[in-house]
Amino acid sequence: MAGRDDHLIHDRGGEARRRNIVGAIETMTAENGYAPTIREISDVVGLRSPDSVVYHLLILRDAGRVTWKEGKSRTLRIVPGS
C-alpha cells in the first residue's frame, strides 16, 4: 500500500515544478498586489490540471513553504524565510 510520503521517493522533477510554482506565486503577487488563483498558477507554470497545482501546493504547505486560509480565495502566501 502506498504511503503518504511516497511522493518524496518518486519525485521525478517535482521539486523543480514546485520552485516554478513558488516563483509564479511571488511574481504574480508582486505584480498584482494579491495572490493568484490555482487556475492562474496552472496557466503560468504550464500544468493542464488545477488539481496538479493543488497537489504541489499541499506538498509545499506540508514543507512549511506556503500557507493559505481554507475556503478563502486569494489567500495563498509564501512563508517568509522558507
N, C-alpha and C positions, 0 to 999 in steps of 0.2 A: 504494500500500500504506500502511495506517495505521501511524503511528509510535507509539512507546511514550508520548510526551508529548502525543499528540493530545487527551487529556482536559483538558489545560491550556488549549487553544484553545476547546474546545466545553464549557465547564464547566456552563452553564445552571443556576446556583444551587447548584452543588456545594459551594462554599465555605461557604455558609450551612448546608448539611446537615452538613458536617464540623465547623463550630462547634457545632452541636447535639450531634453525637456526642461531641466533646471535653467539652462541658458535662455530658452524661449520664455519661460515664466519671468525671469529677470528683465529681459529686453522688453517684452510686451507691457509689463507693469511700469517700467520706467517711461516708456513711450506714451502710454495711455493714462497713467495715474491710477489704474485699478487692475486687478488680477484678470488674466484671461479665462475664458471658459474652456472646458475639456475639448469641445469641438475646435476652438481656435488653436489650441495646442496641437491637436492631431493634424490639423491642416499645415501648421508651420513645420512640424518635425517629420511629416510625410507618413504618418500612420493612418491607414484606412479606417480603422475602427476606433471610436472613442473608448471602447472597452479596453483596448490595448494601452491607452494613456492611463486609464484608471488603474490597471494592473501595475504599471510602473510607478504611479503616484503612491499606491499602497506600499510598495517596497521602499520608496523614498521616505514615506511617513514612518514606517517601522524603523528605518535607519536614523530617524530624527532630523532629516534634511528638509522636509516640508511639513506644513500643517494647514488645516482648514477647519471651518466650522461646519459640522454635518448639517445638511439640509439648507444651507445658505449659499447662494451663488456669489461668485467672485470674491471668495474669502481665502483663496489659496495664497500662501505666503512661504517664502524661503526662510528657514530658521537661521537667524544670524549666527555666524561662526561655524556653520555646518560644512 
